Amino acid sequence: MGQKKPNILLIITDQQRADTVGALGASFMRTPNIDRLVETGISFTNTFTTSPSCVPARASLFTGYCAHNTNVLANGDRWSPTWIQTLADAGYQCVNIGKMHTIPLDSPGGFHERFIVENKDRHRHLETPDRAFFDEWDKYLANNHLEKPSRETYKRDVSDFEERLGAFVWPLSEKDHPDIFVGNMALWWLNKRRADCPLFLQIGFPGPHPPYDPVKEYVDCYLEQELPLPDVSKEELEGQPPPHHDYRDEMINYHSSKERGPHDSVKWISHPTSKQLHRLRAYYYANVTMIDRKVGEILDLLDRKGELDNTLVVFTSDHGDALGDNGHIEKWMMYDSMVKVPLVISAPRLFKGGRRAGALVQLMDLAPTILEAANLTVPRELDARSLMPLLREEISSIRDYVFSEGAPLWYDPTMAGPEKEGEIGRDRGDGTGFVTMIRSERYKLIHYLGEVYGEFYDLKSDPGEHRNEWENSQYAEIKNKMLADMFDWKLKSYYTAATSALPNNQTDNL
């Protein structure tokens, strides 16, 4: 690439599990274009989000700080990106197409242009309670006299709504689907671009976040094949901590949102059948394949324009989805299905591709990595660590632990109101509103603030996290060490951020 600054393409899907890329071992997946990135790039196979929830995860990624330092702990908390402005100040053309989930939703966030497309099933305006907000997709549907599919329409029109676990056939044409719409908008914009300055383009696909509603043609092949299905025992469910029982109860009964239907159109049930789980996963995987197709078209266009060779391509997601694993659905908890995400970085002229890196890394590590790729100064006080030494094969690891934290583990009916109805609550008033995960290669510990219970897993003997060993004296020594290391990490992080410019204090761009 010489001295020319690289273009940077950051593709973020929403709620995509790490085990959904064909070339990385998911033989049942059809992802030929993400597989291309795996072949030309470096796949980080142990990447963990800093929070299993959309807004906190993205706030962390775009600041380089953990959730306890961004003060963004739950969906609905205000935030706006910071290092995007650094790229803009350095001469990059900064554009967002699709989901960013800033709060407010239309915050400039340092971008020169934003073409905003948010959640598929955004039935209310929690993030902007004082005004309505309609994104590009809303306007497109309205202009074409189309009703936006949502929990209300699926509940109204699908006779077996409560049996489908949030999995529905997309009722409109393929071009009207939000993931196709975002992909097509990105293609349109790239075709129109004439600037000769370096580009930072963030493309945020709304899927495979529920409703799990792909176009039918993508679903059929998955319905016809065997898929990995969860196996959950009564003993496993009984051994889970109280917040997990509360969350399952909420997703099954959707207490706080009965009038409008369950959260994200997902009505969970206590004991789904293998047929129901197979259909759920088939629809989810089909949505990933839909996105993969658009990723391929975007890469092909950049190649035809002669820009792909000078582009650093990053493919990742904000967090995962349980899909029935451990008896749960969606996110908000600390199981690997929810906190582990795909991450592939491809820049063949910068790094040797076709490699897999098993080092423990965090989603927020993209902040200093991208800044360094753009030849910009990386703030020393960030919680994140650059992946550049791993990309250059200078070292094999950058940390002993990864962490994830947040508040949004369940719905809180006591918070219901005009702007809070059905939203995930910060705290129920019983001290369980803040949760921290510390995970090494072998062990995982989950700490609940103010509680005597917790979670502890030996991932070597129990990779599926089926046996909570919190009370097992065999692990007392390592558990106590991890607790001490967690507190030490958090105090160091607080201190470093407190003696520097906290990202959430920089509010001029909100």
Secondary structure, DSSP 8 states (H G I E B T S, - for coil): -TTS--EEEEEEEES--TT--GGGT-TT---HHHHHHHHHSEEESSEE-SSSSHHHHHHHHTTTS-HHHHT--STT--B--SHHHHHHHTT-EEEEEE----BSTT--TT-SEEEE---TT--S-TTSTTS----HHHHHHHHTT-----HHHHHHH-TTGGGTTTB----S-GGGSHHHHHHHHHHHHHHH----S-EEEEEEEEEESSSB---HHHHHHHHTS--------HHHHHTS-HHHHHHHHHHHH-GGGTTT-SGGG----SS--HHHHHHHHHHHHHHHHHHHHHHHHHHHHHHHTT-GGGEEEEEEES----TTGGG--SSSS-SHHHHEE-EEEE-TTTS--SEEE-S-EEGGGHHHHHHHHTT----TT-SS--SHHHHTTS-S-S-S-EEEEES-SSB-GGG-STTTTT-B-S--SSS-S-EEEEE-SSEEEEEETT-S-EEEEETTT-TT--S--TT-GGGHHHHHHHHHHHHHHHHHHHHHHHTS--GGG--TT-
